[in-house]
Amino acid sequence: MKTPRVVTATDTPPQGEATSATSASAPPRPRGLRHNTRWLMVFLCFLGMTVNYIDRATISISLPYMTDDLNIGPEWQGVILSMFFVTYALGQLPAGALIDRYGEKKMFALGGLLWSVVTIATGFVRGIGSLLVARLALGAGEAPAYPSCAKSVSRWFPVRERALANSVWDNGARAGTAVAAPVVTALIAWQGWRMAFWVTGAVALLWVALWLKAYREPSAGGGISAEERAYVTAGGARLEDAPEESGSTAPEEPAVRWRDLFRYRTVWGMMIGFFCLNYVIYFFITWFPSYLVDARGFDLLKLGFYGALPGLVAIGGSLLGGWTSDTLLRRGWSVTRARKTCLVCGMLFSSVIAFAVLVPSAMWALTLLSVSYASLAFSAASVASLPADVAPTPGHVASLGGIQNFASNLAGVLGSTTTGLLLGFFNHSFVAPLMLSGALCVVGALTYGLVIKRVEPLRISTV
């Protein structure tokens, strides 16, 4: 016979239904810098993600200049680039669980220390073997970044500010990619590719020092004013999971094993939806320059100028997505309605990538691709908010962030490979790859709309 269902305190009432009441009873937003520490914390996360992506991109920019020195044939270049995603994707799963246990400050710093040392060490490699080891280690080191940032926002921000805050740190990926090209190229021109790794790795070490010095735990008492704490707590910030060193105690909660999270329909919806979203984003990261050159005839000058446009537009799309989701919440929409509206609409609009193959003008194609990338970024702000919105307890936020990011990075491995296979099969035509990307955007919209029924804390049941 089934025993009565046990529901944690964080599940009552469901966030998806209680937003209006919570907003109405919340204290006013505190004014002044000392009462807005949470925005400094998310800026530190933004800097961390920016440095993360600069170090990640250094190999892509440097690889053409490394081939002669290290005797790297074309058959090895793809393997070298893909090795990062193996440990990065797999590393999401333990990283999320460790962050929930030891805190985002420690784990983000530990990951940053590892990836900075590995980046510097890459400047000393002497062959393919040591380079492959470095790539595997870099993926493991960078794995804690995403779930750490999601965890930080869940603890520092009320629900109605969460999507915009997530869009801020998430834009570090785009900022880092944009900054890497001119900076790494200049370093290579100055002192060669080895110097590029040494400098970018040293910058990562500086960020680690800044993070350890400046980041504060919101539940430790020293990094947040009483007014700001009251504001974020009343607004649904998940502060209950104070790290062990804070000395605070949380109410006893039913245990939820990490593997039990995979039993929830919502979690699978998060995984499939983010896989579809990232499949298309990785097209822009990997094959987009080749599309402009091979399919649209761009020369190097045009590629350098126009190729940056979709990424720049996507930054605006991300901020707009976060602002829209939070604004809807402040106007009384439930979390379910606000998040799913942004997720579904963004994914549907991103499907215009498929129409890029139908327009004769290269500028029209570039416009459609920019709209697609911006729409994906629009949805991504709400995607980053889902772990905090649906975690059954505050101690599962990073675990859920790692799980959905694991699925999304499988798209990085499969997407680039599938596009290459389709190009080979269809005589270097981008029609099939872009049509598939557009179809996956629609699948992602349907997943967020239908598979995820409610955006609220997962219910814990005992049998």
C-alpha positions as CSV (number, residue, x, y, z in Angstrom):
1,M,0.0,0.0,0.0
2,K,1.3,3.4,-0.9
3,T,2.2,5.8,1.9
4,P,1.1,9.4,1.8
5,R,3.1,11.6,-0.5
6,V,5.8,13.7,1.2
7,V,6.2,17.2,-0.2
8,T,9.2,19.4,0.8
9,A,8.8,22.9,2.1
10,T,10.1,24.3,-1.1
11,D,7.2,22.7,-3.0
12,T,4.5,24.5,-1.1
13,P,3.0,26.4,-2.7
14,P,4.1,25.6,-6.3
15,Q,6.1,28.4,-7.8
16,G,4.1,28.2,-11.0
17,E,0.9,29.3,-9.2
18,A,2.1,31.5,-6.4
19,T,4.1,34.1,-8.2
20,S,1.4,36.8,-8.1
21,A,0.9,36.5,-4.4
22,T,4.6,36.3,-3.7
23,S,5.2,39.5,-5.7
24,A,2.3,41.3,-3.9
25,S,3.7,40.5,-0.5
26,A,7.4,41.1,-1.3
27,P,9.2,44.0,0.2
28,P,10.2,46.8,-2.2
29,R,13.3,46.5,-4.2
30,P,16.2,48.0,-2.2
31,R,18.1,50.9,-3.7
32,G,21.8,51.7,-3.6
33,L,24.9,49.7,-4.4
34,R,25.2,48.1,-0.9
35,H,21.7,46.6,-1.4
36,N,22.4,45.2,-4.9
37,T,25.3,42.9,-4.2
38,R,23.6,40.2,-6.2
39,W,24.3,42.1,-9.5
40,L,28.0,42.2,-8.6
41,M,27.9,38.5,-8.0
42,V,26.4,37.8,-11.4
43,F,28.9,40.1,-13.1
44,L,31.7,37.9,-11.6
45,C,29.9,34.9,-13.1
46,F,29.8,36.8,-16.5
47,L,33.6,37.4,-16.3
48,G,34.2,33.8,-15.5
49,M,32.2,32.6,-18.5
50,T,33.9,35.1,-20.7
51,V,37.4,33.9,-19.7
52,N,36.1,30.3,-19.9
53,Y,35.2,30.8,-23.6
54,I,38.3,32.7,-24.4
55,D,40.4,29.8,-23.2
56,R,38.1,27.3,-25.0
57,A,38.4,29.2,-28.3
58,T,42.2,29.6,-28.1
59,I,42.7,26.1,-29.6
60,S,40.3,26.8,-32.5
61,I,42.1,30.0,-33.5
62,S,45.6,28.6,-32.9
63,L,45.2,25.2,-34.5
64,P,46.1,26.3,-38.1
65,Y,49.4,27.6,-36.8
66,M,50.1,24.5,-34.6
67,T,49.9,22.0,-37.4
68,D,53.4,22.3,-38.8
69,D,55.1,22.6,-35.4
70,L,53.4,19.5,-34.0
71,N,53.0,17.6,-37.3
72,I,49.2,17.4,-37.0
73,G,47.5,16.1,-40.1
74,P,43.9,17.0,-41.1
75,E,42.7,13.6,-39.9
76,W,43.7,14.5,-36.4
77,Q,42.4,18.1,-36.2
78,G,38.7,17.1,-35.8
79,V,39.7,14.5,-33.1
80,I,41.6,17.2,-31.2
81,L,38.7,19.6,-31.3
82,S,36.1,17.0,-30.3
83,M,38.1,15.7,-27.3
84,F,37.1,18.7,-25.3
85,F,33.4,17.9,-25.5
86,V,33.9,14.3,-24.3
87,T,35.0,15.3,-20.8
88,Y,33.1,18.5,-20.8
89,A,29.7,16.8,-21.4
90,L,30.4,13.9,-19.1
91,G,31.9,16.2,-16.5
92,Q,28.6,18.1,-16.2
93,L,27.0,15.2,-14.2
94,P,29.5,15.0,-11.3
95,A,30.2,18.7,-11.4
96,G,26.5,19.6,-10.7
97,A,26.4,17.2,-7.7
98,L,29.6,18.4,-6.3
99,I,28.5,22.0,-6.5
100,D,25.3,21.2,-4.6
101,R,27.4,19.6,-1.9
102,Y,30.4,22.0,-1.6
103,G,29.1,25.2,-3.0
104,E,29.6,27.2,-6.2
105,K,32.4,29.4,-4.9
106,K,34.7,26.4,-4.2
107,M,33.9,24.4,-7.3
108,F,34.0,27.2,-9.8
109,A,37.4,28.3,-8.4
110,L,38.6,24.7,-8.5
111,G,37.5,24.3,-12.1
112,G,39.0,27.7,-13.1
113,L,42.3,26.7,-11.5
114,L,42.4,23.4,-13.5
115,W,41.4,24.9,-16.8
116,S,43.9,27.9,-16.4
117,V,46.8,25.5,-15.6
118,V,45.8,23.2,-18.5
119,T,45.6,26.2,-20.9
120,I,49.1,27.3,-19.9
121,A,50.4,23.8,-20.2
122,T,49.0,23.5,-23.7
123,G,51.6,26.1,-24.7
124,F,54.3,23.5,-23.8
125,V,52.9,20.5,-25.7
126,R,55.3,18.8,-28.1
127,G,53.0,16.3,-30.0
128,I,49.5,15.0,-30.7
129,G,49.5,12.8,-27.6
130,S,50.1,15.5,-25.1
131,L,47.7,17.8,-26.9
132,L,44.9,15.3,-26.7
133,V,45.5,14.9,-22.9
134,A,45.4,18.7,-22.5
135,R,42.1,18.9,-24.4
136,L,40.5,16.2,-22.2
137,A,41.7,18.0,-19.1
138,L,40.4,21.3,-20.3
139,G,36.9,19.9,-20.8
140,A,36.9,18.5,-17.2
141,G,38.2,21.8,-15.8
142,E,35.5,23.9,-17.6
143,A,32.6,21.6,-16.7
144,P,31.7,23.3,-13.4
145,A,31.3,26.7,-15.0
146,Y,27.7,26.5,-16.2
147,P,26.1,24.8,-13.2
148,S,28.0,27.1,-10.8
149,C,26.6,30.2,-12.4
150,A,23.1,28.7,-12.4
151,K,23.5,27.8,-8.7
152,S,24.7,31.3,-7.9
153,V,21.7,33.0,-9.5
154,S,19.3,30.6,-7.8
155,R,20.7,31.6,-4.4
156,W,21.2,35.4,-5.0
157,F,18.1,36.3,-7.1
158,P,14.3,36.3,-6.6
159,V,12.3,34.4,-9.1
160,R,11.2,37.6,-10.9
161,E,14.8,38.7,-11.6
162,R,16.2,35.3,-12.3
163,A,15.9,35.1,-16.1
164,L,17.6,38.5,-16.7
165,A,20.4,37.6,-14.3
166,N,20.9,34.3,-16.1
167,S,21.0,36.1,-19.4
168,V,23.9,38.3,-18.0
169,W,26.3,35.5,-17.2
170,D,25.2,33.4,-20.2
171,N,26.3,36.2,-22.5
172,G,29.8,35.6,-21.2
173,A,29.9,32.8,-23.8
174,R,29.2,35.2,-26.6
175,A,31.5,37.9,-25.2
176,G,34.3,35.4,-24.8
177,T,34.0,34.1,-28.3
178,A,33.9,37.6,-29.7
179,V,36.9,38.8,-27.7
180,A,39.0,35.6,-28.4
181,A,39.3,36.2,-32.2
182,P,41.2,39.5,-32.1
183,V,43.0,38.9,-28.9
184,V,44.4,35.4,-29.7
185,T,45.1,36.4,-33.3
186,A,47.2,39.4,-32.0
187,L,49.1,37.2,-29.6
188,I,49.9,34.7,-32.3
189,A,51.1,37.5,-34.6
190,W,53.2,38.9,-31.7
191,Q,54.9,35.9,-30.3
192,G,53.4,32.7,-31.8
193,W,50.7,30.3,-30.8
194,R,52.4,29.1,-27.6
195,M,52.3,32.7,-26.2
196,A,48.6,32.8,-26.9
197,F,48.0,29.8,-24.5
198,W,50.3,31.2,-21.8
199,V,48.6,34.6,-21.8
200,T,45.0,33.4,-21.9
201,G,45.8,30.8,-19.2
202,A,47.3,33.5,-17.0
203,V,44.2,35.7,-17.4
204,A,42.2,32.8,-16.2
205,L,44.4,32.6,-13.0
206,L,43.7,36.3,-12.4
207,W,40.0,35.6,-12.6
208,V,40.3,32.8,-10.1
209,A,42.0,35.1,-7.7
210,L,39.3,37.7,-8.2
211,W,36.5,35.2,-7.8
212,L,37.9,33.9,-4.5
213,K,38.4,37.4,-3.2
214,A,35.1,39.0,-4.3
215,Y,32.5,36.3,-4.4
216,R,30.2,36.1,-1.4
217,E,27.8,33.5,-0.1
218,P,24.4,35.0,0.3
219,S,23.4,32.8,3.2
220,A,26.7,33.5,5.1
221,G,25.6,36.9,6.3
222,G,28.7,38.9,5.4
223,G,28.0,39.5,1.7
224,I,24.4,40.7,1.7
225,S,22.5,43.5,3.6
226,A,19.5,42.7,5.7
227,E,17.3,44.6,3.2
228,E,18.6,42.8,0.2
229,R,18.3,39.4,1.9
230,A,14.7,40.1,2.9
231,Y,13.9,41.2,-0.7
232,V,15.5,38.1,-2.4
233,T,14.1,35.7,0.2
234,A,10.6,36.9,-0.1
235,G,11.0,36.7,-3.9
236,G,11.9,33.0,-3.9
237,A,15.7,33.0,-3.8
238,R,16.8,29.5,-2.8
239,L,19.0,30.3,0.2
240,E,18.3,27.1,2.2
241,D,21.4,25.3,1.0
242,A,24.0,27.2,2.9
243,P,27.5,25.7,2.6
244,E,28.7,23.7,5.5
245,E,31.1,26.4,6.7
246,S,28.3,28.9,7.2
247,G,27.2,27.1,10.3
248,S,23.5,27.3,9.5
249,T,21.2,24.4,9.5
250,A,18.4,23.7,7.0
251,P,15.2,21.9,7.7
252,E,15.4,18.1,7.3
253,E,14.1,17.1,3.9
254,P,13.3,13.8,2.3
255,A,16.4,12.5,0.5
256,V,16.4,12.7,-3.3
257,R,19.1,10.6,-4.9
258,W,20.8,12.1,-7.9
259,R,19.8,9.3,-10.2
260,D,16.2,9.7,-9.1
261,L,16.1,13.0,-11.0
262,F,16.0,11.1,-14.2
263,R,12.6,9.7,-13.3
264,Y,10.8,13.0,-13.8
265,R,9.2,13.9,-17.1
266,T,10.2,17.5,-16.6
267,V,13.9,16.7,-16.4
268,W,13.7,14.8,-19.7
269,G,11.9,17.7,-21.3
270,M,14.7,20.0,-20.1
271,M,17.3,17.7,-21.5
272,I,15.6,17.2,-24.9
273,G,14.7,20.9,-25.3
274,F,18.3,22.1,-24.5
275,F,19.7,19.4,-26.8
276,C,17.7,20.9,-29.7
277,L,18.6,24.4,-28.8
278,N,22.3,23.8,-28.5
279,Y,22.4,21.6,-31.7
280,V,21.6,24.8,-33.6
281,I,23.8,27.1,-31.6
282,Y,26.8,24.7,-32.2
283,F,26.2,25.2,-36.0
284,F,27.0,28.9,-35.5
285,I,30.1,28.0,-33.4
286,T,31.5,25.4,-35.8
287,W,30.1,25.4,-39.4
288,F,28.7,29.0,-39.8
289,P,32.0,30.5,-41.2
290,S,32.2,27.7,-43.7
291,Y,28.6,28.3,-44.7
292,L,29.4,31.9,-45.5
293,V,32.5,31.1,-47.5
294,D,31.3,28.0,-49.3
295,A,27.6,28.6,-49.8
296,R,27.5,32.4,-50.0
297,G,30.9,33.3,-51.4
298,F,32.2,35.5,-48.7
299,D,35.9,36.5,-48.8
300,L,38.0,36.9,-45.7
301,L,37.2,40.6,-45.3
302,K,33.4,40.0,-45.5
303,L,33.7,37.0,-43.2
304,G,35.5,39.0,-40.6
305,F,32.9,41.8,-40.7
306,Y,29.6,40.1,-41.3
307,G,30.4,36.8,-39.6
308,A,30.3,38.6,-36.2
309,L,26.8,40.0,-36.7
310,P,24.7,37.0,-35.6
311,G,26.7,36.7,-32.3
312,L,26.3,40.4,-31.6
313,V,22.6,40.3,-32.3
314,A,22.3,37.2,-30.0
315,I,23.6,39.2,-27.1
316,G,20.7,41.5,-27.4
317,G,18.3,38.6,-27.9
318,S,19.5,37.0,-24.7
319,L,19.1,40.2,-22.6
320,L,15.6,40.7,-24.2
321,G,14.7,37.1,-23.3
322,G,15.6,37.5,-19.7
323,W,13.9,40.9,-19.4
324,T,10.7,39.6,-21.0
325,S,10.4,36.6,-18.8
326,D,11.0,38.6,-15.6
327,T,8.6,41.3,-16.8
328,L,5.9,38.8,-17.3
329,L,6.4,37.5,-13.8
330,R,6.2,41.0,-12.3
331,R,2.9,41.5,-14.2
332,G,1.4,38.6,-12.4
333,W,2.0,35.7,-14.9
334,S,2.8,32.3,-13.3
335,V,6.3,30.9,-13.6
336,T,4.9,28.2,-15.9
337,R,3.3,30.6,-18.3
338,A,6.1,33.1,-18.3
339,R,8.9,30.6,-18.9
340,K,7.1,28.4,-21.4
341,T,6.0,31.5,-23.4
342,C,9.6,32.6,-23.8
343,L,10.9,29.1,-24.4
344,V,8.3,28.1,-27.1
345,C,8.3,31.5,-28.9
346,G,12.0,31.7,-29.0
347,M,12.4,28.2,-30.4
348,L,9.7,28.6,-33.0
349,F,11.3,31.9,-34.3
350,S,14.7,30.3,-34.4
351,S,13.4,27.8,-37.0
352,V,13.8,30.5,-39.6
353,I,17.3,29.2,-40.0
354,A,15.8,26.6,-42.4
355,F,14.6,29.5,-44.8
356,A,18.2,30.7,-45.2
357,V,18.7,28.1,-47.9
358,L,15.7,29.5,-49.9
359,V,16.6,33.1,-50.2
360,P,18.9,34.1,-53.1
361,S,20.6,37.1,-51.4
362,A,23.5,36.5,-49.0
363,M,22.3,39.5,-46.9
364,W,18.8,38.0,-46.5
365,A,20.4,34.7,-45.5
366,L,22.6,36.5,-43.0
367,T,19.5,38.3,-41.6
368,L,17.6,35.1,-41.1
369,L,20.6,33.5,-39.5
370,S,20.9,36.4,-37.1
371,V,17.2,36.2,-36.2
372,S,17.6,32.5,-35.6
373,Y,20.6,33.0,-33.3
374,A,19.0,35.8,-31.4
375,S,15.8,33.7,-30.9
376,L,17.9,30.9,-29.5
377,A,19.5,33.2,-27.1
378,F,16.1,34.6,-26.2
379,S,15.0,31.2,-25.1
380,A,18.4,30.4,-23.4
381,A,17.7,32.9,-20.6
382,S,14.7,30.9,-19.5
383,V,16.5,27.6,-20.1
384,A,19.2,28.7,-17.6
385,S,16.4,29.5,-15.0
386,L,14.8,26.1,-15.2
387,P,17.1,24.2,-12.8
388,A,16.3,26.7,-10.0
389,D,12.6,26.8,-10.9
390,V,12.0,23.1,-10.8
391,A,14.6,21.7,-8.3
392,P,12.8,19.6,-5.6
393,T,15.2,21.2,-3.0
394,P,17.7,24.0,-3.2
395,G,20.4,21.3,-2.9
396,H,19.5,20.0,-6.4
397,V,19.8,23.2,-8.5
398,A,23.3,22.6,-9.7
399,S,22.7,18.9,-10.2
400,L,19.8,19.7,-12.6
401,G,21.9,22.4,-14.3
402,G,24.6,19.8,-14.9
403,I,22.1,17.2,-16.2
404,Q,20.5,19.5,-18.8
405,N,23.9,20.9,-19.8
406,F,25.2,17.3,-20.3
407,A,22.4,16.7,-22.8
408,S,23.0,20.0,-24.5
409,N,26.7,19.3,-25.0
410,L,26.0,15.9,-26.6
411,A,24.6,18.1,-29.3
412,G,28.0,19.7,-29.7
413,V,29.5,16.3,-30.4
414,L,26.7,15.0,-32.6
415,G,25.8,18.3,-34.3
416,S,29.2,19.0,-35.8
417,T,29.7,15.4,-36.9
418,T,26.2,15.1,-38.5
419,T,26.6,18.4,-40.4
420,G,29.9,17.1,-41.8
421,L,28.3,13.8,-42.9
422,L,25.4,15.6,-44.5
423,L,27.7,17.9,-46.4
424,G,29.6,14.9,-47.7
425,F,26.5,13.0,-48.7
426,F,24.8,16.0,-50.5
427,N,27.9,17.2,-52.3
428,H,28.8,20.1,-49.9
429,S,25.2,21.5,-50.0
430,F,24.0,23.2,-46.7
431,V,20.4,22.6,-47.5
432,A,20.0,19.4,-45.5
433,P,22.0,20.6,-42.5
434,L,20.0,23.9,-42.2
435,M,16.7,22.1,-42.8
436,L,17.5,19.7,-40.0
437,S,18.5,22.6,-37.7
438,G,15.1,24.2,-38.4
439,A,13.2,21.0,-37.7
440,L,15.0,20.6,-34.4
441,C,14.0,24.1,-33.4
442,V,10.4,23.1,-33.9
443,V,11.0,19.8,-31.9
444,G,12.5,21.9,-29.1
445,A,9.5,24.2,-29.1
446,L,7.1,21.2,-28.9
447,T,9.2,19.7,-26.1
448,Y,9.1,22.8,-23.9
449,G,5.4,23.3,-24.7
450,L,4.1,19.7,-24.2
451,V,6.7,17.5,-22.4
452,I,7.2,20.1,-19.6
453,K,3.7,20.5,-18.1
454,R,4.4,22.8,-15.2
455,V,7.4,24.9,-14.2
456,E,7.4,24.3,-10.5
457,P,9.5,22.3,-7.9
458,L,9.4,18.6,-8.6
459,R,7.3,16.7,-6.1
460,I,9.1,14.3,-3.9
461,S,7.0,11.1,-3.2
462,T,7.8,8.2,-1.0
463,V,6.3,4.7,-1.8
